[in-house]
């Protein structure tokens, strides 16, 4: 098969590695890709939001399958456009991707289908938002309604923090149109877990679980990020809690989306808080997480391309998905200053000299080659170091030993990923 992957980050690097290992893959193209992905596939410089350009590329390479990695092209309707020109694409339609594209839609959907979640209200008026914050005494979560690259969520301890978040989004337009409507939610506490399923619109199968670390610094301190590391399987999930998430959150979502005429195909990612009252939905995402993909996909023993084909052909019931018994963690190396302002074009060590193995993988998240063909930083999150082993402690030891050996003093990372 000729396969096109859309995206340029660590998640797409992980997808590309799994797809490359499939016997079904004949030609692999990634747009736009990155220097790490270029070791596995042909990279074409077409941005993820260039819907017309990606459709043209898919036609030119006679793509049998297009795998859409990030949320932006999904929400913009790339799958819809590809379907119109007769090309199969893995991922939800624009209508179904609203489950991530609008937090207001997602919360109202959950309310309608009785999916457990925090109490919430949404606002576009700053003074009304301030009144809600006063009612909650500032102990709340403030969210941009639209897409904000994982940075549009503010977990607030007091009125000052919450009101500043509202002001930045509603008045100062920090996230542009994505923040012109905001949600203010009850702040719930407990242990977090992420559950990933693949759906064909009717049936679904578990494809992995993980726990990610959103805060920038150790001990869950600092601002929210796109994710500073992850562990798989999710350590906080026991059998009874997992079953409850499936019956109370996943199943009614797949059924409800079908009833809403928004049949959900592709990856559904449910971020869940396990509270004293049971699991509650924090958020839905319409694709693999980043960095969760970097720990879930290396543990997957079933051919990822075969899984995707079964999803597209509405035939998931006929495949068994196996994960094995190993554990994985990934540690993100980020540019100093992230998730705020940071410098780009910092020269990185000679990473190509370090070869991936079955136990340790270097994923590129934000890298590029400069005019001298030197590998340099090109984003907030730069590299993900994934370690696979029989125990979490071995994973931690291997990952952090490698990071020390890599020696990137101009990048920072958390030292507590996978610490149980």
Kinemage of the C-alpha trace (Angstrom):
@kinemage 1
@onewidth
@group {chain A} dominant
@subgroup {mainchain}
@vectorlist {calphas} color= white
{ca unk a 1} P 0.000 0.000 0.000
{ca unk a 2} L 1.010 3.603 -0.614
{ca unk a 3} L 0.445 5.378 2.702
{ca unk a 4} L 0.492 9.101 3.500
{ca unk a 5} L 0.791 10.317 7.103
{ca unk a 6} L -0.128 13.929 7.883
{ca unk a 7} L 1.858 15.627 10.660
{ca unk a 8} L 5.301 16.606 11.880
{ca unk a 9} L 5.606 15.813 15.584
{ca unk a 10} L 6.571 13.016 17.937
{ca unk a 11} L 3.152 11.413 17.552
{ca unk a 12} L 3.571 11.216 13.770
{ca unk a 13} L 7.110 9.860 14.195
{ca unk a 14} L 5.650 7.085 16.375
{ca unk a 15} L 2.890 6.388 13.845
{ca unk a 16} L 5.415 6.362 10.990
{ca unk a 17} L 7.643 3.869 12.815
{ca unk a 18} L 4.716 1.495 13.393
{ca unk a 19} L 3.419 1.881 9.824
{ca unk a 20} L 6.905 1.325 8.391
{ca unk a 21} L 7.078 -2.006 10.253
{ca unk a 22} L 3.832 -3.224 8.660
{ca unk a 23} L 4.200 -5.770 5.829
{ca unk a 24} L 1.267 -3.994 4.157
{ca unk a 25} L 3.319 -0.804 3.637
{ca unk a 26} L 4.901 -0.458 0.200
{ca unk a 27} L 5.595 3.313 0.076
{ca unk a 28} L 5.468 5.710 3.035
{ca unk a 29} L 5.189 9.493 2.629
{ca unk a 30} L 4.813 12.006 5.475
{ca unk a 31} L 3.765 15.657 5.134
{ca unk a 32} L 5.496 17.706 6.339
{ca unk a 33} L 7.458 15.274 8.541
{ca unk a 34} L 10.693 16.070 10.379
{ca unk a 35} L 14.355 14.938 10.263
{ca unk a 36} L 13.647 11.903 12.455
{ca unk a 37} L 10.748 10.803 10.272
{ca unk a 38} L 12.929 11.346 7.178
{ca unk a 39} L 14.923 8.263 8.241
{ca unk a 40} L 11.767 6.185 7.742
{ca unk a 41} L 9.813 7.876 4.956
{ca unk a 42} L 9.757 10.432 2.171
{ca unk a 43} L 8.943 13.868 3.632
{ca unk a 44} L 7.027 16.475 1.628
{ca unk a 45} L 6.908 20.106 2.787
{ca unk a 46} L 3.147 20.579 2.914
{ca unk a 47} L 1.724 21.994 6.137
{ca unk a 48} L -0.971 20.095 8.043
{ca unk a 49} L -3.595 22.823 7.560
{ca unk a 50} L -3.083 22.990 3.765
{ca unk a 51} L -6.089 20.800 3.024
{ca unk a 52} L -5.943 21.336 -0.741
{ca unk a 53} L -2.189 20.656 -0.858
{ca unk a 54} L -2.514 17.409 1.109
{ca unk a 55} L -5.365 16.194 -1.106
{ca unk a 56} L -3.254 16.952 -4.186
{ca unk a 57} L -0.286 15.054 -2.729
{ca unk a 58} L -2.498 12.077 -1.849
{ca unk a 59} L -3.707 11.928 -5.468
{ca unk a 60} L -0.182 12.327 -6.871
{ca unk a 61} L 1.258 9.421 -4.875
{ca unk a 62} L -1.870 7.313 -5.490
{ca unk a 63} L -2.364 6.948 -1.740
{ca unk a 64} L -4.287 3.864 -0.674
{ca unk a 65} L -4.536 5.231 2.871
{ca unk a 66} L -4.079 8.644 4.498
{ca unk a 67} L -3.463 8.687 8.263
{ca unk a 68} L -4.282 12.075 9.797
{ca unk a 69} L -2.186 12.670 12.924
{ca unk a 70} L -3.042 16.096 14.426
{ca unk a 71} L -6.387 17.570 15.390
{ca unk a 72} L -6.257 20.693 13.179
{ca unk a 73} L -6.676 18.985 9.781
{ca unk a 74} L -9.327 16.679 11.279
{ca unk a 75} L -11.379 19.605 12.588
{ca unk a 76} L -10.851 21.394 9.252
{ca unk a 77} L -12.391 18.455 7.396
{ca unk a 78} L -9.436 16.758 5.696
{ca unk a 79} L -11.097 13.336 5.936
{ca unk a 80} L -14.247 14.745 4.317
{ca unk a 81} L -12.259 16.202 1.411
{ca unk a 82} L -10.271 12.999 0.889
{ca unk a 83} L -13.476 10.943 0.893
{ca unk a 84} L -14.895 13.269 -1.762
{ca unk a 85} L -12.009 12.417 -4.105
{ca unk a 86} L -12.207 8.693 -3.375
{ca unk a 87} L -9.201 8.345 -1.052
{ca unk a 88} L -9.507 6.375 2.188
{ca unk a 89} L -8.516 8.264 5.336
{ca unk a 90} L -8.132 7.155 8.945
{ca unk a 91} L -9.650 9.550 11.449
{ca unk a 92} L -12.999 11.207 12.177
{ca unk a 93} L -14.875 13.585 9.880
{ca unk a 94} L -15.039 17.306 10.698
{ca unk a 95} L -18.483 16.746 12.209
{ca unk a 96} L -17.243 13.979 14.516
{ca unk a 97} L -13.988 15.835 15.320
{ca unk a 98} L -16.110 18.526 16.980
{ca unk a 99} L -15.799 16.331 20.065
{ca unk a 100} L -12.349 17.910 20.429
{ca unk a 101} L -12.769 20.995 18.265
{ca unk a 102} L -15.374 22.539 20.572
{ca unk a 103} L -15.311 21.914 24.310
{ca unk a 104} L -18.805 23.407 24.499
{ca unk a 105} L -20.083 20.807 22.035
{ca unk a 106} L -18.302 18.054 23.944
{ca unk a 107} L -19.671 19.081 27.347
{ca unk a 108} L -23.225 19.494 26.040
{ca unk a 109} L -22.974 16.129 24.285
{ca unk a 110} L -21.879 14.452 27.544
{ca unk a 111} L -24.695 16.148 29.431
{ca unk a 112} L -27.245 14.872 26.895
{ca unk a 113} L -25.958 11.287 27.035
{ca unk a 114} L -25.390 11.280 30.806
{ca unk a 115} L -21.615 10.784 30.584
{ca unk a 116} L -20.054 11.633 33.976
{ca unk a 117} L -18.147 14.933 33.902
{ca unk a 118} L -17.489 18.038 36.036
{ca unk a 119} L -20.136 20.750 36.391
{ca unk a 120} L -19.546 23.507 33.853
{ca unk a 121} L -20.757 26.782 32.349
{ca unk a 122} L -19.594 28.594 29.238
{ca unk a 123} L -19.139 32.327 28.743
{ca unk a 124} L -18.236 34.954 26.177
{ca unk a 125} L -18.804 37.908 28.518
{ca unk a 126} L -15.934 38.720 30.882
{ca unk a 127} L -18.070 40.101 33.729
{ca unk a 128} L -20.311 37.024 33.734
{ca unk a 129} L -17.200 34.834 33.774
{ca unk a 130} L -15.877 36.803 36.769
{ca unk a 131} L -19.164 36.223 38.614
{ca unk a 132} L -18.883 32.464 38.048
{ca unk a 133} L -15.310 32.515 39.364
{ca unk a 134} L -16.472 34.339 42.497
{ca unk a 135} L -19.098 31.637 43.079
{ca unk a 136} L -16.390 28.951 42.862
{ca unk a 137} L -13.977 31.038 44.943
{ca unk a 138} L -11.435 30.746 42.124
{ca unk a 139} L -10.933 26.988 42.607
{ca unk a 140} L -11.822 25.966 39.063
{ca unk a 141} L -10.593 25.093 35.581
{ca unk a 142} L -10.783 27.680 32.788
{ca unk a 143} L -10.667 26.377 29.206
{ca unk a 144} L -10.636 27.882 25.734
{ca unk a 145} L -13.549 26.452 23.761
{ca unk a 146} L -11.495 25.751 20.621
{ca unk a 147} L -8.131 24.220 19.773
{ca unk a 148} L -5.089 25.694 21.545
{ca unk a 149} L -2.341 23.052 21.100
{ca unk a 150} L -2.895 21.706 24.612
{ca unk a 151} L -2.190 25.091 26.198
{ca unk a 152} L -5.747 26.422 26.519
{ca unk a 153} L -6.463 24.853 29.925
{ca unk a 154} L -5.786 26.724 33.175
{ca unk a 155} L -6.081 24.839 36.457
{ca unk a 156} L -6.620 27.641 38.970
{ca unk a 157} L -6.145 27.769 42.741
{ca unk a 158} L -7.598 31.221 43.369
{ca unk a 159} L -9.687 34.056 41.931
{ca unk a 160} L -6.668 36.015 40.695
{ca unk a 161} L -5.382 33.138 38.547
{ca unk a 162} L -8.833 32.312 37.178
{ca unk a 163} L -9.728 35.914 36.322
{ca unk a 164} L -6.379 36.465 34.630
{ca unk a 165} L -6.982 33.376 32.442
{ca unk a 166} L -10.427 34.684 31.478
{ca unk a 167} L -9.080 38.161 30.710
{ca unk a 168} L -6.243 36.809 28.558
{ca unk a 169} L -8.644 34.759 26.464
{ca unk a 170} L -11.754 36.936 26.234
{ca unk a 171} L -10.201 40.416 26.199
{ca unk a 172} L -6.613 39.945 25.053
{ca unk a 173} L -7.479 37.132 22.598
{ca unk a 174} L -4.518 34.988 23.649
{ca unk a 175} L -5.792 32.052 21.576
{ca unk a 176} L -7.569 34.057 18.885
{ca unk a 177} L -10.983 32.740 17.860
{ca unk a 178} L -10.439 29.579 19.939
{ca unk a 179} L -10.718 31.598 23.148
{ca unk a 180} L -13.622 33.902 22.316
{ca unk a 181} L -15.852 31.466 24.209
{ca unk a 182} L -14.568 29.839 27.398
{ca unk a 183} L -15.662 27.119 29.781
{ca unk a 184} L -15.398 27.433 33.538
{ca unk a 185} L -15.556 24.052 35.193
{ca unk a 186} L -15.731 22.568 38.634
{ca unk a 187} L -12.228 21.457 39.591
{ca unk a 188} L -12.211 17.736 40.296
{ca unk a 189} L -9.405 15.797 41.951
{ca unk a 190} L -8.049 12.268 41.751
{ca unk a 191} L -5.710 10.250 39.574
{ca unk a 192} L -5.694 10.782 35.814
{ca unk a 193} L -5.708 8.197 33.044
{ca unk a 194} L -6.073 8.266 29.284
{ca unk a 195} L -7.976 5.531 27.464
{ca unk a 196} L -7.558 5.105 23.700
{ca unk a 197} L -9.999 3.194 21.544
{ca unk a 198} L -10.275 2.725 17.795
{ca unk a 199} L -13.800 2.829 16.380
{ca unk a 200} L -15.464 2.057 13.060
{ca unk a 201} L -18.567 4.047 13.978
{ca unk a 202} L -20.374 1.100 15.528
{ca unk a 203} L -17.846 -1.197 17.190
{ca unk a 204} L -14.693 -0.205 19.042
{ca unk a 205} L -11.580 -1.875 20.421
{ca unk a 206} L -9.103 -0.788 23.096
{ca unk a 207} L -5.780 0.216 21.574
{ca unk a 208} L -4.005 1.278 24.782
{ca unk a 209} L -4.016 3.249 28.024
{ca unk a 210} L -1.588 5.829 29.366
{ca unk a 211} L -1.031 8.538 31.919
{ca unk a 212} L 0.518 11.757 30.703
{ca unk a 213} L 2.193 14.533 32.676
{ca unk a 214} L 0.815 17.925 31.605
{ca unk a 215} L 2.596 20.297 33.969
{ca unk a 216} L 5.986 21.651 32.920
{ca unk a 217} L 7.954 20.780 36.050
{ca unk a 218} L 8.474 17.977 38.563
{ca unk a 219} L 5.762 17.185 41.116
{ca unk a 220} L 3.097 18.483 38.705
{ca unk a 221} L 4.227 22.070 39.187
{ca unk a 222} L 4.239 24.925 36.687
{ca unk a 223} L 2.012 25.748 33.709
{ca unk a 224} L 0.106 23.258 31.575
{ca unk a 225} L 1.888 22.051 28.438
{ca unk a 226} L 1.076 19.772 25.537
{ca unk a 227} L 2.591 16.997 27.678
{ca unk a 228} L 6.037 16.460 29.224
{ca unk a 229} L 6.006 12.678 29.331
{ca unk a 230} L 3.809 9.600 29.622
{ca unk a 231} L 3.639 6.053 30.932
{ca unk a 232} L 1.758 3.058 29.533
{ca unk a 233} L -0.247 1.151 30.622
{ca unk a 234} L -1.937 3.739 32.882
{ca unk a 235} L -0.857 2.759 36.433
{ca unk a 236} L -4.016 4.098 38.079
{ca unk a 237} L -6.446 1.815 36.208
{ca unk a 238} L -7.661 -1.345 37.919
{ca unk a 239} L -10.042 -3.747 36.174
{ca unk a 240} L -13.248 -2.452 37.752
{ca unk a 241} L -12.424 1.221 37.048
{ca unk a 242} L -11.425 0.395 33.490
{ca unk a 243} L -14.715 -1.455 32.894
{ca unk a 244} L -16.640 1.511 34.309
{ca unk a 245} L -14.871 3.901 31.917
{ca unk a 246} L -15.829 1.654 29.001
{ca unk a 247} L -19.487 1.285 30.010
{ca unk a 248} L -20.111 4.825 31.331
{ca unk a 249} L -17.950 6.929 28.989
{ca unk a 250} L -16.710 5.149 25.837
{ca unk a 251} L -19.760 3.076 24.853
{ca unk a 252} L -22.323 5.900 25.256
{ca unk a 253} L -20.030 8.231 23.301
{ca unk a 254} L -19.755 5.937 20.269
{ca unk a 255} L -23.506 5.235 20.422
{ca unk a 256} L -24.400 8.895 20.995
{ca unk a 257} L -22.289 10.168 18.107
{ca unk a 258} L -24.071 7.708 15.797
{ca unk a 259} L -27.440 8.982 17.058
{ca unk a 260} L -26.275 12.568 16.396
{ca unk a 261} L -25.478 11.558 12.770
{ca unk a 262} L -21.766 12.133 13.471
{ca unk a 263} L -20.563 8.542 13.148
{ca unk a 264} L -17.225 8.328 14.951
{ca unk a 265} L -14.413 6.575 13.073
{ca unk a 266} L -10.747 6.576 14.077
{ca unk a 267} L -9.046 7.084 17.429
{ca unk a 268} L -11.074 8.336 20.384
{ca unk a 269} L -8.970 9.502 23.322
{ca unk a 270} L -10.764 9.920 26.639
{ca unk a 271} L -8.865 11.803 29.349
{ca unk a 272} L -10.393 10.706 32.649
{ca unk a 273} L -10.101 11.724 36.312
{ca unk a 274} L -10.687 8.880 38.751
{ca unk a 275} L -12.504 10.662 41.577
{ca unk a 276} L -13.987 9.375 44.837
{ca unk a 277} L -17.326 9.326 42.976
{ca unk a 278} L -15.931 7.265 40.105
{ca unk a 279} L -14.319 8.170 36.752
{ca unk a 280} L -15.292 11.504 35.187
{ca unk a 281} L -14.420 12.784 31.737
{ca unk a 282} L -11.854 15.599 31.645
{ca unk a 283} L -11.764 15.883 27.859
{ca unk a 284} L -12.094 14.035 24.572
{ca unk a 285} L -9.516 14.178 21.795
{ca unk a 286} L -10.132 12.994 18.258
{ca unk a 287} L -6.673 11.462 17.653
{ca unk a 288} L -3.714 9.805 19.342
{ca unk a 289} L -2.234 11.864 22.164
{ca unk a 290} L 1.219 13.362 21.990
{ca unk a 291} L 3.252 12.083 23.880
{ca unk a 292} L 0.930 9.137 24.648
{ca unk a 293} L 1.340 7.690 21.146
{ca unk a 294} L 5.050 7.395 21.866
{ca unk a 295} L 4.339 4.857 24.637
{ca unk a 296} L 1.213 3.139 23.300
{ca unk a 297} L 2.378 2.303 19.781
{ca unk a 298} L 5.694 0.637 20.737
{ca unk a 299} L 3.714 -1.785 22.949
{ca unk a 300} L 1.198 -2.637 20.221
{ca unk a 301} L 1.712 -6.154 18.859
{ca unk a 302} L -1.071 -6.052 16.241
{ca unk a 303} L -0.344 -4.487 12.832
{ca unk a 304} L -1.431 -0.819 13.059
{ca unk a 305} L -2.182 -0.634 9.319
{ca unk a 306} L -4.473 -3.657 9.533
{ca unk a 307} L -6.295 -2.047 12.485
{ca unk a 308} L -6.813 1.175 10.512
{ca unk a 309} L -8.096 -0.678 7.438
{ca unk a 310} L -10.596 -2.580 9.601
{ca unk a 311} L -11.783 0.741 11.083
{ca unk a 312} L -12.309 2.335 7.662
{ca unk a 313} L -14.083 -0.756 6.286
{ca unk a 314} L -16.418 -0.925 9.340
{ca unk a 315} L -15.073 -4.338 10.235
{ca unk a 316} L -13.312 -3.908 13.615
{ca unk a 317} L -15.227 -6.772 15.191
{ca unk a 318} L -13.085 -9.166 13.156
{ca unk a 319} L -9.714 -8.176 14.640
{ca unk a 320} L -8.096 -8.829 18.007
{ca unk a 321} L -5.724 -6.132 19.290
{ca unk a 322} L -2.828 -7.323 21.450
{ca unk a 323} L -0.394 -5.288 23.569
{ca unk a 324} L 1.847 -7.784 25.330
{ca unk a 325} L 2.908 -7.303 28.960
{ca unk a 326} L 5.731 -4.779 28.755
{ca unk a 327} L 5.741 -1.216 30.112
{ca unk a 328} L 6.854 2.010 28.436
{ca unk a 329} L 7.648 5.563 29.463
{ca unk a 330} L 8.561 8.560 27.348
{ca unk a 331} L 10.369 11.675 28.581
{ca unk a 332} L 10.010 14.928 26.635
{ca unk a 333} L 13.057 17.164 26.190
{ca unk a 334} L 11.770 20.712 25.711
{ca unk a 335} L 13.194 24.116 24.834
{ca unk a 336} L 13.889 26.252 27.901
{ca unk a 337} L 11.007 28.691 28.314
{ca unk a 338} L 8.353 26.295 26.985
{ca unk a 339} L 5.309 26.542 27.135
{ca unk a 340} L 6.043 30.288 27.016
{ca unk a 341} L 8.571 31.976 24.753
{ca unk a 342} L 11.636 29.985 23.738
{ca unk a 343} L 14.529 30.143 21.305
{ca unk a 344} L 14.682 28.036 18.158
{ca unk a 345} L 17.659 26.936 16.021
{ca unk a 346} L 19.687 25.600 18.964
{ca unk a 347} L 22.163 23.008 17.670
{ca unk a 348} L 21.466 19.520 19.020
{ca unk a 349} L 23.895 16.622 19.635
{ca unk a 350} L 24.604 14.127 16.872
{ca unk a 351} L 21.379 12.199 17.404
{ca unk a 352} L 21.644 10.101 14.193
{ca unk a 353} L 24.657 8.373 15.776
{ca unk a 354} L 22.320 6.899 18.413
{ca unk a 355} L 20.469 3.974 16.867
{ca unk a 356} L 16.950 3.041 17.941
{ca unk a 357} L 16.518 -0.394 19.461
{ca unk a 358} L 13.540 -2.462 20.561
{ca unk a 359} L 14.038 -1.042 24.059
{ca unk a 360} L 14.909 2.614 23.448
{ca unk a 361} L 13.548 4.945 20.771
{ca unk a 362} L 14.279 8.617 20.019
{ca unk a 363} L 11.235 10.390 18.586
{ca unk a 364} L 11.618 13.839 17.023
{ca unk a 365} L 8.943 16.351 18.027
{ca unk a 366} L 10.323 19.780 17.121
{ca unk a 367} L 13.502 19.491 15.064
{ca unk a 368} L 14.744 20.643 11.644
{ca unk a 369} L 17.977 20.833 9.644
{ca unk a 370} L 19.585 24.256 9.294
{ca unk a 371} L 21.377 25.503 6.155
{ca unk a 372} L 24.514 23.630 7.272
{ca unk a 373} L 22.534 20.367 7.625
{ca unk a 374} L 22.911 20.533 11.408
{ca unk a 375} L 20.030 19.241 13.536
{ca unk a 376} L 18.480 22.155 15.466
{ca unk a 377} L 15.452 22.850 17.639
{ca unk a 378} L 12.258 23.953 15.896
{ca unk a 379} L 9.604 23.837 18.610
{ca unk a 380} L 8.759 23.830 22.293
{ca unk a 381} L 8.873 20.064 22.634
{ca unk a 382} L 11.986 18.869 20.824
{ca unk a 383} L 12.629 15.154 21.476
{ca unk a 384} L 10.878 12.244 23.185
{ca unk a 385} L 12.975 9.455 24.674
{ca unk a 386} L 10.903 6.280 24.940
{ca unk a 387} L 12.055 3.288 26.962
{ca unk a 388} L 10.390 -0.151 26.897
{ca unk a 389} L 11.027 -2.852 29.504
{ca unk a 390} L 9.399 -5.445 31.752
{ca unk a 391} L 9.209 -2.995 34.674
{ca unk a 392} L 8.599 0.734 35.030
{ca unk a 393} L 11.715 1.117 37.177
{ca unk a 394} L 13.845 -0.331 34.357
{ca unk a 395} L 12.140 1.996 31.883
{ca unk a 396} L 12.970 4.994 34.064
{ca unk a 397} L 16.557 3.940 34.578
{ca unk a 398} L 17.168 3.353 30.867
{ca unk a 399} L 15.462 6.557 29.702
{ca unk a 400} L 17.165 8.874 32.178
{ca unk a 401} L 20.588 7.265 31.735
{ca unk a 402} L 20.276 7.827 28.004
{ca unk a 403} L 19.202 11.461 28.470
{ca unk a 404} L 22.285 12.099 30.613
{ca unk a 405} L 24.444 10.480 27.936
{ca unk a 406} L 22.773 12.587 25.232
{ca unk a 407} L 23.757 15.738 27.154
{ca unk a 408} L 21.449 18.552 25.969
{ca unk a 409} L 22.056 21.351 28.527
{ca unk a 410} L 19.920 23.847 26.588
{ca unk a 411} L 16.837 21.631 26.895
{ca unk a 412} L 14.903 20.784 30.056
{ca unk a 413} L 12.887 17.768 31.150
{ca unk a 414} L 10.973 16.385 34.101
{ca unk a 415} L 12.807 13.847 36.257
{ca unk a 416} L 9.678 12.189 37.687
{ca unk a 417} L 8.043 10.619 34.611
{ca unk a 418} L 6.809 7.151 35.544
{ca unk a 419} L 7.685 7.640 39.197
{ca unk a 420} L 5.085 5.590 41.077
